[in-house]
Amino acid sequence: MKWIRNKMEPEFTAELVLRAYTAGIFPMGHDDGIIRWYSPDPRCIIPLDEFHTSKRLARTIRQGKFALKVNADFEKIMRLCAERESTWITDEIVRVYCELHKHGFAHSVEAYLDGQIAGGLYGVSIGGAFMGESMFHIATDASKVCLAYLVERMKERGFILLDSQYVTDHLSTFNAIQISRQEYLERLRDALTLKCVFD
């Protein structure tokens, strides 16, 4: 399901985006300059206790190949996530999510190799929920290591919901599952009662 913003709707702001997330809705930019709002059914999530790490990825993590940081260069991570042939991460999206980051709601996990950004991801945390938005890699496995780090950080800090929005073959390798919109909203409601701190 999607909603299209029109001239009668409020300006696209960080406050509006937060309200949407708490209702199970998220925005995506499009080439025509329009922000569209989505609440898919089914919805993809990654159950934290069932997160799957392949043997190869587990070995890469143990080797400590990448230096991991949180929120060191949020806007750059967004910009790098947007560097693809077709992207929903428009300049307007970047502007608003950087504002969310400034106010402590949007976060990045970053992997560095020899001092250079090798991969990363970003998303929005509210209560005990983290809404994953996008990820990228320059070096092999860098984004996967970031995702594994994200899951461990969430578990350590009491988060209970990792929203991945839409299922992909890539996410399925980590045991991502699809649930109904109704079940998602119930899980989201429970997560929003928590007071978890991401950074």
N, C-alpha and C positions, 0 to 999 in steps of 0.2 A: 504494500500500500504506500502511496506517496501523496504528498501535498505540494502544491506549487505556490510559492509566495507571489502575491500580486500587489498592486499599488494600494490596496485597502488594508494590507497587513502592516504590522509595525516594522520599524527599521531593524535590520539584521544586527543584533548586538550580542554581547557575551551573556547578558542576563536572559535574553530570549533563548539562546542555545541551552543554557542550564535548565531553564524551565522545560524545554523540549525533552532533554535527556531524562528528567525525572518522570516524564510521561511515556518513556519508551520510544521517543522519536529523535532522529538525528538528521542533520543537514548535509547536502552534497552540492557542490557547485557544478555548473555545466558550461559548455563552450558558448552557449547563447547568453551567458551572464546571469542567468536565473538561478537562484538558490531553491532547490527542491528538498522537501522534507520526507523522510521515509520511516516506516515502522513495519518491517517485513514479517511475514508469516509464512513459513516458520522463521525463527530467529536462530542464529548460530552463537553458541557459547563454548567456552573451553572449561570443563569442570576441573577445578584446581587439583583435586585429589586424584584425578585420572589422567593428568597431563603425561604424555608419553615422550620420552627422550630416547632416540635411537642409540645404539651402542657407539656409533661413530661420533654422534654429537656429544654424548656423555664423555667420550675420550677427549674431544676438543675442549670441552669445559674444564676437565681435570688438568689438561696441559697448561691452562692459563694463557692461551695464545693472545687473547684480547684483554685489554684493560677496559673495565666497565665503569661508566659514570651515569649519574642521574641529573637531568636538568642543567647540564654544563653548557649546551648550545641549542636551546629549544628551537628557535626559528630556523637555524641551519638544518636541523633534522627535518622539519616540515618542508623546507625548500627542496631538500634532497629526495624526500618521499614523492614530491611533485614532479621530479625530473623523469618523466616517462612520456610515451607517445600520446597517451590520452590520460588526463588526470581530472579529478573532481576537486583538487586542492587549489582553488583559485586564490588570487590576491586577497579577495574579501574574506575568504575562509582563513587564510594566514593571519590577517589583521585581527580577526575576532579571537582566534585560538591563542594568539600571542597575548591578547588581553586576558584570556582565561588563565594562561600560564602566569602572568604577572600577579594575578589574584590567588594563585595556589591551587587551581583546579586542573590545569592541563600540564602534562609531564612528558618528558622524553627519557628513554633509556638508550644509551649510546655505547657502541663498541669502538675502541681505538686500537690500531695496529701501528706500531712504530711511531706513535704520537699523532697519527692521522685518523680521521673518522673513517671507519670501515663498514659501518652499518648502524641501524638504529630503528626505533619505533617511537610512536607517541600516541597519547590518548588522554582521556578525561576521567578524573576520579571524583566521585560524589559518594559520601558515606562509605559503605563497604563494597561499592561497585567500581570497576574500571572499564571504561568503554574504549577498547582498542580501535584506533582509527587507521593507521597505515604503518608500513614498515618498508625498509629497503636494505640492500646490501651492496657493497662494493667488493669486499673480500668474501670468499666462500664461507658460509655458516655464520657470518657476523650477525645477521638479523635473527637467526635461530637461537644463538647464544643470548641475545637481548631478550627474546621471548621467554626462554628458560629462566633467566634472571628475574624478569617481571613476575613470573608465576611464583618463584620462591619468595620474592619480596612481598607479594600480596598475601601469601600464606603466613609469613612471619608477622605481618601487621594486622591480621584478622579480617582481611577482605574475603568476601564469599562469592562474588560474581565477576567473571571476566567475559565481557560481551565482545563478540567478534563480528556481529552484524550479519554477514553473509558467509556461507560455507564455501570453501575452495578446496581443491585437491591438496594444496600445500597445508592448509590448516587441518585437514583430516588426518594428516600424518601425526599430529600431536593429540589425537583423540578428540578433536572438536566435534560437537554434536549439534543437531538441530532440535529445537523444542518449539512448541506452539507459542504464538504471541501471548496468549493468556497465561501460560506457564511462565514465560519470560517476565511478564508484568508482575506476577506474584513473587518471583525471585527478586526482582528489582525492588519491590515494595519492602521486602525483608532487608535487603542490603541497605536501603536508604535510612533505616532506623539506626544503623551503626555509625560510630564516629571514628573512622579509621584515618590515619595520617600516612600519606604516601611518601613524603620526603622528610 
